[in-house]
Amino acid sequence: MELRQLGAFVAVVEEGTFTAAAGRLLLVQSAVSASVQALEREVGAPLLTRGPRRVTLTDAGAALLPHARAALDAARDAREAVDLVRGGLSGTVRVGTMPSVGLVDVPALLGAFHRAHPGVALRLSASTSGSAGLAASVADRRLDLAFVSVPTGSAPGVRLLDLASAPMDLLVPAGHDLAARAAGRAVDLAEVAGLDFIDSPAGYGNRAATDRAFAAAGLERRVTVEVADIGTVAGYVRHGLGVAIVPRFTAEAAPDLPAVPLAAGLRWPLALAVPRDRRPSAATAALVRHVREHALA
């Protein structure tokens, strides 16, 4: 039983297809398939059920998976111990991030980490399903960590390490009568529930925080425009397509639009999602420490 066979098996399980696993391992698909088949011959049982779209684990595969991961983690730890003796961290850290983080300068954070640890490769990716998708990718081992905005308790399989939060305000078009009526006072959610809203799609942090607040108040609202990048919301508000509840840093970036405070005290959270059930690599642990120490410096 070889590490490359175990690595191919685990990659296929985590990626869901042989094609995606090959891309992750930088191998041709036939090599990944051959490694998994060799492993199946060695253990004497099929490990995967090949479906038309995704593979699934057989009972034998489910039994082998935690041991395969443990063997790969042990091999990784051994390599890292040698690397540290030879003079530094190495490896790859897969980082999930959002299109607009706002509260922290992610490029600056990662740049400082790269200068301190040039032997560590950083691989960044986003998710079409927002922070919920990023957290799920961490839980499924497709990412090592991710910057996310999700409510506490809504991301199974991960630990959320709080970094910061921002108040959320109601952004309205210039001349909107609500801004004049509010005259600087905080408005209740009931006063705005009947308006047309611009928001992120389901699964994104902004949408989750706002939906949770309205649900807690027993209110419904209409989301008539969905945009994935929170940084572009102000443009849609500016052109009269609706109102939006956004983090204050987004509202401050559009000084021509009235920002009405909300009595509900909504906050937009920013956290680092890390796996709950596995020990991070030395490089990943170093990056987590770096982010927590310098995120708001």
N, C-alpha and C positions, 0 to 999 in steps of 0.2 A: 504494500500500500504506500504510494508515493504522495508527497506533499502537493505536487502539481495536479494529481488526480483529485485529491481532496479540495484543492483550490478551485478547480474547474467545477466540481459538484456544487460547492457552496455558492459560487458565482452564478450558476444557472438557477439555483433555488432563489437567490436574492434578486436577480434581475428578471426572472420569469420566463426567459427564452434563451435558447442557445446563441442566437444572434446578438442579443444585448450583452450576454456574458462574454462573448468573444470580443466585443468592442471594449468592454471594461478591462479584459486581460490583455488586450492588444495582440490577440491571436486570430487566426482564421477559424471559422466556425467548425470546420472538419476536425481541427486539432482539439477543440473543446469537446466535441462529440466523442472523439476517439478516447480521450482521457476518462470521460464519464463511463463509457462502455467498458474500458479496461477495469475500472473500479468495480463496476457491477459484476464482471466476471470474477474478480478476486474475492468479493464478499459472497458471491453465489446467489444473488437475488437482485431483481430490478429495483432501482432506487427512485426512478422518476416515471411518471406516466406522461407520455408525450401527447399533448392536446393540440388542436388546430391553432390555438392562439397562445396558450401558456402551458408550461409544464406544472405538474403537481407532484407532491411527494407520495410515494407508496408508504406502507407501514414500515418497511425496512429502511426507507430513506429517512423517515421521521425519526427512527431510532438512531440512525447514524449521524444525523445533522449536528446535534450538540457536541458529539465527540469530535467530529471533523472540525468544527469551529474551535474547540479547545486545542486541538493539535496545531491548527494554523496560528492561533494566538500564542501558543508556547514557542513556535518557531519564530514568530515575529519578535517576541520578547528576547529570544536568544540573539537574533541579529542586532537588535537595538542595544543590547548590553555590550556587544563587540564594538558597535559604532561609537558608543559613548567613550569607550576606552581609547578608540582611535581618534577622538577629537570632536565629536559633535553629533547632533540629531540628524536623522535622515528619514526618508519615507515620504508618503503622500498623505495629505489630509484632504478629505472631500468635504467641502463647505457649502451649505445651502444658504442662499441669501434672497432678500426681497428686492424688487426693482427700486424702491425708495425706502431707505431705513430712517433717515431724518434725524434721529436723536444722536447717532454716533457716526463718525466718519469711517466707514468700513474700509475703503481703500487705504487710508492712512494707517489704520490699525494693522492691516495685513502687510502693508509695506514695511512697517517697523519690525514686524515679526520676521519677515523675509530677510531683512538686513541682519537680524540677530541670529537667524538659523537658515543660512542659504542652502543647506543640504535638504531642506524640506520643500517638497513641491506642493503647492496649493491648487486644488482643482475646484473651481466655483461653478455652481449651477443654481438655477431657479426652478420653480414649479408652476405649472399651469393651473394648479389648484390652490395656490397661495400658501399661507403659513400652515394650514392643515396638511397640505401635501408635503411640505418640507418636514414637518414633525413626523409624518408617517414614514417618510424615507429614512429618517434617523432610526425610527423604531425597527424598520425592515432591514437595516444595515446597509442601505444604498448610500447613505451619507454618514459621516463621522460626527458632525455637529451642524447646527443651522441657526441663523438669526431668525427669530419668529415673533409674531404678535398673535398670541392665542390666549384665551381666558384660562385661568388656573383650573386644572382638573379636566380640561377638554382634549388632552393629548396623551392617550394611553401609550405606554411603552417607553416614554421619555421622561427625563427630569428637566424641569424648567429652572434655569439659573437666571434670576431677575437681574436685568441690567439697568433699566430706567423706565419711566412712564411719562406721558404727557397728557395734560388736560385736553378734552375734546370740546369744540365749539361748533355752533351752527353757522355755516357759511351760506349767505343769501345773495342774490343779485343786487347790484346797485339800485337804489330806489325802492326796494321791496318794502311793503308796508309793515312787515313784522319788525324790521330794524327800527322804524320810527316808533312803533307802539312800545317796543321793549325799552327804548331810550336808555340802554346800558344795564338794565336789570336782567337777572337770570330768568329765563323762561322755562316753564314746565314742558315735559314731553307731550302732554295732552294738548298743548297749544299748537304743536307743530305736526301732530300725527296725521292730519288730513292733507298735508302737502305732498307734492311729488318729490321723491328723493333720488339723488344720484349717489351710488355707492359701489363698492367693490363686489365682485361675484361671491357667492357662498364659498366659505372656506378661507377667505382672506381675513386678516386680523381686524381691519376696520369694520367690516361687515359683521363679524362675530361679536365685537364689543357693542355695536349699536343694536343688533338684533336682540342680544341678551338684555340690554337695558329696557327696550320696549316690551319684551316679554315679561320682565319682572314687574313692569308697571301695568300689565294687562292690556296693552295697547297694540294695535296693528298699524302698519304703515305701507305705503306703496313705493316700491323701488322701480322707477320707470327707465332708468339708464344705468347700466353696469359697465364700469371701466376697471381694468386690471391694475393700472398704475395710479396709485393714490396721488402722485404728483401732478396728474393731468386733470384731476377732478375740478379744480378751480376754473379751468377753461370752459367746462360744460356749464358750471353755475353762472359764469360771466355772460354766457349767451342765452340765459333764461330757460335752460332745460330742466331746472329743478333746484332744490336746496341740497345741502350735504352736511353731515356731521363728520368732522375731520379732526385729526390731531392739531393742536395749536400751531405746531411748526409749519403745517401745510397752510393754515389760515394766514399766518404771518408772511408767507411767501406771496400772498395776493393782497397787498394793502389797499387795493382799489375796491375790494369787496367787503361789505359789512360782516363782522363776525360777532354773533350773538352768544353770550354765555348761557350755559344750560344749568338749571337748578339740580339736575340729577347727578351732577358731579362725575360724568363719564371720564374714564382715563384710557388712553391707548398704551398697552404694555409692550415692552420690548424685552425679550429674554433670549438666552442661548439654550437651545434644545440639545441635550446629550442623551445617549442611550441609558436606559435604566438597568439593563440586564447584562452589560458586559464591561470589561475593563478597557479603557481607552489605550491606544498606543502611546508611547512616550511623546511623540510629536503632537498628537491630538491633545494630550494632557497639558503640554507646554502652551499650545495655542489657547486652550480654555483659560489657563492662568493669565496669559498675556491679555486676553480680551477683558477679563474681569478686573484686572489691575488698571488698565489704561482706557477702557471704553469711555469714561467721562472725564478723563484727565485734561 
